[in-house]
Amino acid sequence: MPELPEVEVVRRGLQQSVLGRTVGTPAVREPRLRWPVPGELPRVLEGRTVRSVERRGKYLLLGFDHGVLIVHLGMSGSLRFLPQPPPPARHDHVDLPFAHGTLRFHDPRRFGAMLWHDAAAGAVDAHPLLAGLGVEPLGDAFDGAMLHRAMRGRRVSIKQALLSGRIVVGVGNIYASESLFRAGIRPGTPAHRVGRERCERLAAAIRATLSDAIRRGGSSLRDFVASDGASGYFQLDCFVYGRAGQPCRICGEPVRSVRQGQRSTFYCPRCQR
C-alpha cells in the first residue's frame, strides 16, 4: 500500500501538472471501488478548475471552488498524469481530462477511493475518513513531547501504535520499521514503556525517514509509481525492511523478522534493544 512518502510524491507531481487547470468531461468506467464513485462526479467536476492539491495522511485532496475530491490509492492504485493518454486498459477506472492531458486513476484491486466532499458540508477535515486521523509527522505539531504524551497508557506495541494512524498519520509498515531502527527501539516494546528521551529520538527518526523516502521518490515494492510513471528507490536504502537474514548495515548482526498484527516487522536484535 502506498504510504505517506508515496502519496506526497504523487501530490507534488500533480501540483505541477493539474493545479490551476480546468477539468473537461470526466469518464467513470468502473464506479465499484472501496466506496462507490459518486454518480454525479462527472457533472460536479466538468468545467471546474483545480485550486489546490493537498494531502492529509494517505489521502490526496484536490480542491475546487465548490468542494474537494478525496482520493485514496488503496493497495495497488495509481494516479498518473498522461500528456498523451493511450486507450484505457482494463483497470483504468476513472479519467479526469484536461486540455493538456489526462489524469487517470488505475486500481487493479479496487481498494482505492474517489469521493466528493461538497463545500456546503463544511471543512474537508470533518469528513468521516479524515476526522479521526492523527497529526502530520512532518508538521509543526509533531515532536517527541507530543509522541510521549500520546503513548502513555497504551499497552499495544510501539509499532502497532504508530501504524494505527490515530496518533500520527502515514507511518505505514515500511517506515515504522525503518524509523524504529533509526531510533534504536525494539518494535515489540509496549508503547507506554517508551520514555520521553526515546520518544524524542523516535519523532526525529520518523521525520528523517519520511523525508529521505520522499527525496528518493518513495518505495516501489510492487505497484507504486509517481504521477509521471517514475518508480521510487527508497527500498534500496532500507536498513531492515525486507532484509530478514541479511547482515545489519550498522553492526552486521542478521536482521530478524516477526509477525505483528498480520504484518511483517523487521529489526536488528543488537541495534534495537
Secondary structure as UniProt FT lines:
FT   HELIX           4..17
FT   TURN            18..20
FT   STRAND          27..28
FT   TURN            39..40
FT   HELIX           41..45
FT   TURN            46..47
FT   STRAND          52..56
FT   TURN            57..58
FT   STRAND          59..64
FT   TURN            65..66
FT   STRAND          67..72
FT   TURN            74..76
FT   STRAND          78..82
FT   TURN            90..91
FT   STRAND          92..98
FT   TURN            99..100
FT   STRAND          101..106
FT   STRAND          113..118
FT   HELIX           119..121
FT   HELIX           124..126
FT   TURN            128..132
FT   TURN            137..138
FT   TURN            140..141
FT   HELIX           144..151
FT   TURN            152..153
FT   HELIX           158..163
FT   HELIX           173..183
FT   TURN            187..188
FT   HELIX           191..193
FT   HELIX           196..215
FT   TURN            216..217
FT   TURN            227..228
FT   HELIX           234..237
FT   TURN            241..242
FT   TURN            244..245
FT   TURN            249..251
FT   STRAND          256..260
FT   TURN            261..262
FT   STRAND          263..267
FT   TURN            269..271
//
